[in-house]
């Protein structure tokens, strides 16, 4: 079920999403604060994914995935959002092996996304 090629073609960070948020709010500060909160919260969200799979708690895994996917979409982390959707699909079909296999890929992508956010968005302001 590995369709990993699809997410890898997506950008790590779509800055248009954040600039659209800035325009909507007519202020860059809340968007920057959201990006910083996203970075701060990533580790907890990722640990929730890991522990829920480790405990075979599928409802908790889906909840954690939804939280990570939604926040990733809102911050413009297109690739991470797509990878998390793959994780959700695996969990929804009770395919814990695939869900487990995707976890390190999600972690790596999340860390790369954080570096992009810091370098291309937060440092630029």
ABEGO torsion letter per residue (X at the ends): XBAAAAAAABBABBAAAAAAAAAAAGBAAAAAAAAAAAAAAAAAAAAAAAAAAAAGBAAAAAAAAAAAAAAAAAAGBAAAAAAAAAAAAAAAAGBAAAAAAAAAAAAAAAAAAAAAAAAAAAAAX
